[in-house]
Amino acid sequence: MWMLVALAGILSLWPAVVCAQDVQGVRPLLNTKLDDSEKFLPQNTRLLDDAASLEQFLDELDGAPPDWATVYGHGHHDPGHDDRLFNLNRERDTKREGRPALRWRVAFVWYGELSAFDPRAGGFHVTIGPKFTPTRWGVVRFKAENLPGNLMAVPNPSLRESLRRKFEKGERIDVHVVMTGRLIPEESLVYDFSHEEEGRGLIMPVVRLERIDYVMK
């Protein structure tokens, strides 16, 4: 399920002035554990990276999972399928208004892999792919708005040389790509059906990003 998106580009210098809504895709590569996220994430950020935390989040937002079997009906060829899915999203959007969880700062994790090394920047370009997490609500897959076009992880000098040697040997180097932001109120959750498993619900929280962190895996 990687669906990798190759994001490459050449870094010259960090811009001196960055607009408030811009998200920096060039960031340090953190040689720490994802379990120690409180050390690098902004204060009061909720990391949503397992079924339990995601289910609690969705419970706060929408109360209870949809009746996926009823919404699905006889599948994509059912003439009422699209209308039921549309109505589900519209009704849930209305009921969700004003819920405190809409204002939470959250972080989620995508898969990442180091790719081409840029000697000028001293960092590795990063290819990424979304993570799909099964829950009692359905499969959760985050959507990232305003994702930068140039993703690069810059390790400290000692780690950089170690990673370069591994890279030159053809070893794969995986990283966690941790994205932090808030739900977009007008399209906070999108309900759909999985393309991998017939009738399985898919839930996509839509997050406007505030920052990205790269963590060694």
C-alpha positions as MATLAB code, in Angstrom:
seq = 'MWMLVALAGILSLWPAVVCAQDVQGVRPLLNTKLDDSEKFLPQNTRLLDDAASLEQFLDELDGAPPDWATVYGHGHHDPGHDDRLFNLNRERDTKREGRPALRWRVAFVWYGELSAFDPRAGGFHVTIGPKFTPTRWGVVRFKAENLPGNLMAVPNPSLRESLRRKFEKGERIDVHVVMTGRLIPEESLVYDFSHEEEGRGLIMPVVRLERIDYVMK';
ca = [
       0.000    0.000    0.000;
       2.911    2.310   -0.273;
       1.761    4.229   -3.355;
       5.076    6.026   -3.167;
       5.260    9.591   -4.338;
       8.743   10.564   -5.462;
       9.410   14.134   -4.479;
      12.719   15.484   -5.676;
      14.292   18.871   -6.197;
      17.448   20.829   -5.604;
      17.872   22.803   -2.391;
      19.950   25.951   -2.468;
      19.335   27.937    0.734;
      16.427   28.184    3.114;
      14.435   31.288    2.231;
      15.035   34.193    4.571;
      11.336   34.988    4.794;
       8.686   32.265    4.896;
       4.962   32.903    4.786;
       3.093   31.734    7.862;
       1.171   29.067    5.916;
       4.281   27.579    4.294;
       5.505   24.234    5.579;
       9.211   23.503    5.442;
       9.910   20.229    3.649;
      13.643   20.407    4.411;
      14.082   19.378    8.020;
      16.630   17.682   10.296;
      16.647   13.894   10.418;
      16.017   13.050   14.063;
      17.941   10.122   15.464;
      15.399    9.321   18.163;
      12.430    7.047   18.750;
       8.910    7.721   17.583;
       7.787    6.792   21.106;
       9.651    9.891   22.313;
       7.508   12.173   20.146;
       6.822   14.547   23.043;
      10.466   15.617   22.747;
      10.112   16.978   19.213;
       6.427   17.621   18.567;
       4.804   20.941   19.506;
       3.208   21.069   22.937;
      -0.337   19.685   23.202;
      -0.005   17.647   20.013;
      -1.831   14.312   19.927;
       0.034   11.599   18.012;
      -2.486    9.391   16.174;
      -0.489    6.374   15.082;
      -2.380    3.301   16.253;
      -5.919    1.962   16.295;
      -6.597    2.976   19.913;
      -5.625    6.641   19.513;
      -7.450    6.903   16.183;
     -10.617    5.357   17.576;
     -10.607    7.764   20.512;
     -10.155   10.667   18.104;
     -13.033    9.531   15.885;
     -15.237    8.892   18.926;
     -14.677   12.517   19.971;
     -15.444   13.791   16.485;
     -18.365   11.663   15.344;
     -19.573    9.570   18.269;
     -19.983    6.167   16.615;
     -18.947    4.443   13.374;
     -21.338    4.456   10.418;
     -23.414    1.432    9.494;
     -21.150    0.599    6.577;
     -23.219   -2.391    5.433;
     -26.323   -0.231    5.002;
     -24.429    2.540    3.218;
     -22.696    0.060    0.914;
     -25.892   -1.822    0.036;
     -25.249   -3.929   -3.051;
     -22.020   -2.162   -3.878;
     -20.903    0.356   -6.460;
     -23.517   -0.807   -8.961;
     -26.332   -0.183   -6.476;
     -28.190    2.896   -7.845;
     -28.486    4.394   -4.344;
     -24.877    3.786   -3.312;
     -23.489    7.194   -4.237;
     -26.437    9.056   -2.720;
     -26.122    7.188    0.573;
     -22.393    7.920    0.750;
     -22.979   11.588   -0.077;
     -25.692   11.858    2.584;
     -23.450   10.165    5.142;
     -20.735   12.768    4.607;
     -23.164   15.689    4.641;
     -24.963   14.556    7.807;
     -21.726   13.874    9.651;
     -20.264   17.233    8.639;
     -23.281   19.000   10.135;
     -23.283   17.035   13.400;
     -19.535   17.519   13.816;
     -19.679   21.310   13.897;
     -18.422   22.776   17.150;
     -16.848   19.574   18.457;
     -13.683   20.389   20.476;
     -11.682   17.688   18.673;
     -11.932   19.737   15.476;
      -9.472   22.167   17.052;
      -6.968   19.587   18.279;
      -3.440   19.748   16.962;
      -2.723   16.225   15.735;
       0.221   14.369   14.276;
       0.120   11.339   12.016;
       2.781    9.165   10.435;
       3.429    8.227    6.823;
       6.028    5.823    5.490;
       9.252    7.358    4.228;
      12.408    6.188    2.504;
      15.646    8.073    1.892;
      16.507    8.422   -1.758;
      19.029   10.561   -3.658;
      21.671   12.353   -1.609;
      22.177   16.063   -2.286;
      25.801   16.971   -1.470;
      25.098   20.714   -1.620;
      22.433   20.493    1.072;
      23.941   17.577    2.958;
      20.593   15.809    3.012;
      18.604   12.999    1.445;
      15.481   13.442   -0.617;
      12.560   11.511    0.839;
       9.925    9.430   -0.937;
       6.729    8.947    1.009;
       3.570    6.881    1.062;
       0.392    6.956    3.171;
      -0.225    4.604    6.062;
      -3.491    2.661    6.305;
      -4.604    1.716    9.840;
      -7.492   -0.728   10.405;
      -9.817    0.322   13.246;
     -13.322   -0.570   14.402;
     -14.453    2.487   12.443;
     -12.915    1.274    9.205;
      -9.520    1.861    7.628;
      -8.052    5.281    8.449;
      -5.837    7.062    5.934;
      -4.848   10.702    6.483;
      -4.885   13.270    3.702;
      -2.216   15.979    3.919;
      -3.061   19.413    2.563;
      -0.301   21.882    1.550;
       2.328   19.127    1.402;
       5.643   20.686    0.280;
       7.018   19.670   -3.093;
      10.563   19.183   -1.833;
      10.987   16.759    1.047;
      14.508   16.404    2.372;
      15.918   14.954    5.585;
      19.216   16.470    6.747;
      21.125   14.267    9.246;
      23.864   15.470   11.540;
      27.398   14.999   10.097;
      28.240   11.737   11.886;
      24.925   10.111   11.018;
      25.116   11.448    7.474;
      28.340    9.582    6.700;
      26.949    6.352    8.127;
      23.789    6.683    6.037;
      25.755    7.534    2.903;
      27.766    4.335    3.252;
      24.583    2.303    3.628;
      22.999    4.078    0.697;
      26.029    3.435   -1.513;
      25.772   -0.279   -0.674;
      22.197   -0.252   -1.907;
      20.651   -0.659    1.523;
      17.150    0.627    2.031;
      16.801    3.320    4.700;
      13.298    3.773    6.089;
      12.188    6.765    8.132;
       9.015    7.900    9.840;
       7.512   11.008    8.260;
       5.572   12.701   11.068;
       3.127   15.380    9.913;
       1.538   17.818   12.343;
      -1.440   20.091   11.784;
      -5.156   20.585   12.340;
      -8.271   19.327   10.610;
      -9.720   21.582    7.943;
     -13.150   22.359    9.492;
     -15.156   22.407    6.262;
     -13.812   19.029    5.102;
     -12.478   17.498    8.294;
     -13.380   13.845    7.624;
     -14.165   12.159    4.320;
     -16.048    8.853    4.401;
     -15.546    6.486    1.479;
     -15.053    2.806    0.736;
     -11.779    0.932    0.531;
     -10.522    0.054   -2.936;
      -8.685   -2.923   -1.451;
     -11.552   -4.709    0.313;
     -15.133   -4.701   -0.897;
     -17.530   -3.029    1.528;
     -14.793   -1.943    3.957;
     -15.143    1.627    5.150;
     -12.370    4.151    4.542;
     -12.048    7.294    6.668;
      -9.795   10.143    5.601;
      -9.082   12.955    8.062;
      -8.005   16.012    6.071;
      -5.213   17.918    7.824;
      -3.722   21.294    6.949;
      -0.073   20.825    7.797;
       1.930   23.051   10.121;
       5.198   21.099   10.195;
       6.951   17.899    9.149;
       9.473   15.862   11.127;
      11.690   13.020    9.911;
      12.523   10.329   12.457;
      14.916    7.414   12.008;
      13.146    4.069   11.930;
];
